[in-house]
Amino acid sequence: AGDGAAAGFGVIVAGLQAQRDQLGGLRPELVFEDAPAPRTLAPYASAMAATVLVGDEEIASGRLILLYDPAGQTGWAGSLRVIAYIRADLDPDIAEDPLIGQVGWTWLTEALGQRTLGYAEPSGTVTTVVTEGFGAKESEPAVTGFELRASWSPAGCSPADPDRAPGPEVLDGHLAAWCDALCTAAGLPPLTEGVTALPSSRRPR
């Protein structure tokens, strides 16, 4: 049973890497790399990191973790769980929006709604931190750091057969949705239509 689950998860991960290669060709600002996966959250795990580069400047970064537990877990809607992190510095005018947390969460949920076949049991937080300079650094502009942490289960991954992993198609669009939200947080226009990009002071002119 374990061998079947491991092989099935390997197929899912290979499909995710194929999506990553395709997105890297469509979106040259995105730079992907493998990342260490957490060992304690689920029997099987895989992770990748992404950086948004404009010129030589890193304007946003994130991490995507895929967990697989054939038996499922409390709070999951099936045997798979996606965990996503996004970090970016926001334009000062955007950072002053009192609804920035809600707006940031919508960047992800709208992208998931448009890119994927569905998702369930979403959960997450949005944190903003303002960094101000004083003394010798008083002339430096204030910077608002944005951080989104989220998790959700792809539709169609119910643990009906613990010995058989879901097919890789259940993750179609989930990586793209995360990348859309990451690029939107960075102030870049998303690849998908319908998600509004916010202006960024770091956008190349």
C-alpha positions as CSV (number, residue, x, y, z in Angstrom):
1,A,0.0,0.0,0.0
2,G,2.8,2.4,0.9
3,D,4.6,1.7,-2.3
4,G,1.4,2.5,-4.3
5,A,0.9,5.8,-2.4
6,A,4.5,6.8,-2.8
7,A,4.4,6.1,-6.6
8,G,1.1,7.9,-6.9
9,F,2.5,11.0,-5.1
10,G,5.5,10.9,-7.4
11,V,3.2,11.2,-10.4
12,I,1.4,14.1,-8.8
13,V,4.7,15.9,-8.1
14,A,5.9,15.3,-11.6
15,G,2.7,16.9,-12.9
16,L,3.3,19.9,-10.7
17,Q,6.8,20.3,-11.9
18,A,5.6,20.2,-15.5
19,Q,3.2,23.1,-14.6
20,R,6.1,24.9,-13.1
21,D,8.2,24.6,-16.3
22,Q,5.3,25.8,-18.4
23,L,4.7,28.9,-16.1
24,G,8.4,29.7,-16.1
25,G,8.2,30.0,-19.9
26,L,5.1,32.2,-19.8
27,R,6.2,34.4,-16.9
28,P,10.0,35.3,-17.1
29,E,9.8,37.3,-14.0
30,L,9.2,34.1,-12.0
31,V,12.2,32.2,-10.9
32,F,11.5,28.8,-9.4
33,E,13.6,26.5,-7.3
34,D,13.1,23.3,-5.3
35,A,12.8,23.8,-1.5
36,P,13.1,21.4,1.4
37,A,9.7,19.9,2.3
38,P,8.4,19.6,5.9
39,R,8.7,16.1,7.2
40,T,6.2,16.2,10.1
41,L,3.0,17.5,8.5
42,A,2.1,14.5,6.4
43,P,3.5,11.1,5.2
44,Y,4.4,12.6,1.8
45,A,5.4,16.2,1.0
46,S,7.0,18.3,-1.7
47,A,7.9,22.0,-1.8
48,M,9.1,24.7,-4.2
49,A,10.0,28.3,-3.9
50,A,9.4,31.2,-6.3
51,T,10.9,34.7,-6.5
52,V,9.6,37.6,-8.6
53,L,12.5,39.4,-10.2
54,V,12.3,42.7,-12.1
55,G,15.8,43.4,-13.4
56,D,18.1,42.3,-10.5
57,E,15.6,43.3,-7.8
58,E,13.6,40.8,-5.9
59,I,10.2,42.3,-5.3
60,A,8.3,39.3,-4.0
61,S,8.8,35.7,-2.9
62,G,6.8,32.7,-1.9
63,R,6.7,29.0,-1.2
64,L,4.3,26.3,-2.2
65,I,4.1,23.0,-0.2
66,L,2.1,20.0,-1.3
67,L,1.1,17.5,1.4
68,Y,-0.4,14.0,0.8
69,D,-1.9,11.8,3.5
70,P,-3.8,8.8,2.0
71,A,-6.0,8.7,5.1
72,G,-6.7,12.5,5.1
73,Q,-6.4,14.7,8.1
74,T,-8.7,16.8,10.3
75,G,-9.5,20.1,8.4
76,W,-8.6,18.7,5.0
77,A,-11.2,18.0,2.3
78,G,-9.5,14.9,1.0
79,S,-6.0,13.4,0.9
80,L,-4.2,16.4,-0.5
81,R,-3.4,19.8,1.1
82,V,-1.7,22.8,-0.5
83,I,0.1,25.3,1.7
84,A,1.1,28.6,0.2
85,Y,3.2,31.6,1.4
86,I,3.5,35.0,-0.3
87,R,5.7,37.9,0.8
88,A,6.0,41.3,-0.9
89,D,6.6,45.0,-0.1
90,L,3.5,47.0,-0.9
91,D,3.2,50.4,-2.5
92,P,2.6,52.9,0.3
93,D,-0.7,54.1,-1.1
94,I,-1.9,50.5,-1.3
95,A,-0.6,49.7,2.1
96,E,-2.8,52.4,3.7
97,D,-6.0,50.7,2.6
98,P,-7.7,49.5,5.8
99,L,-9.1,46.5,3.8
100,I,-5.7,45.4,2.6
101,G,-6.0,42.0,4.4
102,Q,-9.3,41.3,2.8
103,V,-8.0,42.5,-0.6
104,G,-4.9,40.3,-0.3
105,W,-6.9,37.2,0.5
106,T,-9.1,37.9,-2.5
107,W,-6.1,37.9,-4.8
108,L,-5.7,34.2,-4.0
109,T,-9.3,33.1,-3.8
110,E,-10.2,34.8,-7.1
111,A,-7.2,33.2,-8.8
112,L,-8.2,29.8,-7.4
113,G,-11.7,30.3,-8.6
114,Q,-10.6,31.2,-12.1
115,R,-7.7,28.8,-12.5
116,T,-8.8,25.5,-10.9
117,L,-11.7,23.1,-11.0
118,G,-12.4,23.9,-7.4
119,Y,-11.0,23.9,-3.9
120,A,-12.3,23.3,-0.3
121,E,-11.7,24.1,3.3
122,P,-9.6,27.3,2.6
123,S,-7.8,28.7,5.7
124,G,-5.2,31.5,6.1
125,T,-4.0,34.7,7.5
126,V,-2.8,38.0,6.1
127,T,-0.2,40.0,8.0
128,T,1.1,43.5,7.3
129,V,4.2,45.0,9.0
130,V,5.2,48.7,8.7
131,T,9.0,49.4,8.9
132,E,9.9,53.0,9.6
133,G,13.4,54.6,9.8
134,F,14.6,56.9,12.6
135,G,17.8,58.8,13.3
136,A,20.2,58.2,10.5
137,K,17.6,56.2,8.6
138,E,14.9,58.9,9.0
139,S,15.0,59.8,5.4
140,E,14.2,56.3,4.2
141,P,10.6,55.8,3.2
142,A,8.4,53.6,5.3
143,V,7.9,50.1,3.9
144,T,4.9,47.9,4.5
145,G,5.6,44.2,4.3
146,F,2.8,41.9,3.2
147,E,2.6,38.3,4.1
148,L,-0.1,35.8,3.2
149,R,-0.3,32.3,4.5
150,A,-3.0,30.0,3.2
151,S,-3.9,26.4,2.8
152,W,-6.7,24.6,0.9
153,S,-7.6,21.2,-0.5
154,P,-8.0,20.7,-4.3
155,A,-11.4,19.4,-5.4
156,G,-11.6,15.8,-6.3
157,C,-9.0,14.4,-3.9
158,S,-11.3,12.5,-1.4
159,P,-9.5,9.6,0.2
160,A,-11.9,7.0,-1.3
161,D,-9.0,4.5,-1.8
162,P,-6.1,4.9,0.6
163,D,-3.9,2.7,-1.6
164,R,-4.4,4.9,-4.7
165,A,-3.3,8.5,-5.0
166,P,-5.5,11.0,-6.9
167,G,-4.5,11.7,-10.4
168,P,-2.2,14.7,-11.1
169,E,-5.1,16.5,-12.9
170,V,-6.6,17.4,-9.5
171,L,-3.8,20.0,-9.2
172,D,-4.4,21.6,-12.6
173,G,-4.3,25.4,-12.2
174,H,-3.4,25.5,-8.5
175,L,0.2,26.4,-9.1
176,A,-0.8,29.1,-11.6
177,A,-3.3,30.5,-9.1
178,W,-0.6,30.9,-6.5
179,C,1.7,32.5,-9.0
180,D,-1.1,34.9,-10.0
181,A,-1.5,36.0,-6.4
182,L,2.2,36.3,-5.9
183,C,2.6,38.5,-9.0
184,T,-0.4,40.6,-8.0
185,A,1.1,41.2,-4.6
186,A,4.3,42.3,-6.4
187,G,2.3,44.8,-8.5
188,L,2.6,42.9,-11.7
189,P,-0.4,42.3,-14.0
190,P,-1.6,38.7,-13.6
191,L,-1.7,36.2,-16.4
192,T,-5.3,35.5,-15.9
193,E,-8.1,37.9,-16.7
194,G,-10.4,39.4,-14.0
195,V,-7.9,39.8,-11.1
196,T,-7.1,43.4,-10.7
197,A,-3.4,44.3,-10.4
198,L,-2.5,47.1,-8.0
199,P,0.1,49.7,-9.0
200,S,3.6,49.2,-7.6
201,S,6.3,51.7,-7.1
202,R,8.8,49.0,-8.2
203,R,7.2,48.3,-11.5
204,P,9.8,49.0,-14.3
205,R,9.2,52.2,-16.3
